[in-house]
């Protein structure tokens, strides 16, 4: 068993998540336009928790 925790399991190496926002305003999800957990000032792709989970399912490691 590896020392990796659940947040690093099967992630894409070299990609960084944006910092979590302390409060509103929040950035919009690029897929569904719902508020995300990330600050509005973040420049880049932001996904809401639901779309983030669905994207992880689509790109999950498969054998």
C-alpha positions as CSV (number, residue, x, y, z in Angstrom):
1,X,0.0,0.0,0.0
2,X,1.2,3.5,-0.8
3,X,1.7,6.4,1.5
4,X,-0.5,8.6,-0.8
5,X,-3.8,9.9,0.7
6,X,-7.1,9.9,-1.1
7,X,-6.6,13.4,-2.5
8,X,-3.6,12.4,-4.5
9,X,-4.7,9.0,-5.7
10,X,-5.0,8.8,-9.4
11,X,-4.5,12.5,-10.1
12,X,-2.8,14.0,-13.1
13,X,0.8,14.9,-12.2
14,X,1.7,18.5,-12.9
15,X,-1.8,20.0,-12.5
16,X,-2.5,22.3,-9.6
17,X,-5.9,23.0,-8.1
18,X,-6.8,26.6,-7.5
19,X,-6.8,27.8,-3.9
20,X,-10.1,27.5,-2.0
21,X,-11.9,30.8,-1.5
22,X,-12.5,32.2,2.0
23,X,-15.9,33.5,1.0
24,X,-17.9,35.0,-1.9
25,X,-17.5,35.9,-4.7
26,X,-16.9,32.5,-6.1
27,X,-15.8,31.6,-9.6
28,X,-18.4,29.9,-11.9
29,X,-18.0,26.3,-13.0
30,X,-16.9,26.3,-16.6
31,X,-19.3,23.4,-17.4
32,X,-22.6,24.2,-15.6
33,X,-22.1,27.8,-14.4
34,X,-22.8,26.8,-10.7
35,X,-20.6,28.5,-8.0
36,X,-17.4,26.7,-7.2
37,X,-15.3,26.6,-4.1
38,X,-12.7,28.8,-5.7
39,X,-12.3,32.6,-5.7
40,X,-13.7,34.6,-8.6
41,X,-10.3,36.2,-9.1
42,X,-8.7,32.8,-10.1
43,X,-7.7,32.7,-13.7
44,X,-8.1,29.2,-15.2
45,X,-10.5,26.3,-15.4
46,X,-12.7,26.0,-12.3
47,X,-15.2,23.2,-11.7
48,X,-17.9,22.9,-9.1
49,X,-17.7,19.9,-6.8
50,X,-20.3,17.9,-8.8
51,X,-18.6,18.5,-12.2
52,X,-15.1,18.0,-10.6
53,X,-16.3,14.6,-9.3
54,X,-17.9,13.6,-12.7
55,X,-14.7,14.6,-14.5
56,X,-12.6,12.5,-12.1
57,X,-14.9,9.6,-12.9
58,X,-14.4,10.1,-16.6
59,X,-10.6,10.3,-16.3
60,X,-10.2,7.7,-13.5
61,X,-7.5,5.1,-13.8
62,X,-8.7,2.0,-15.5
63,X,-6.9,-1.3,-16.0
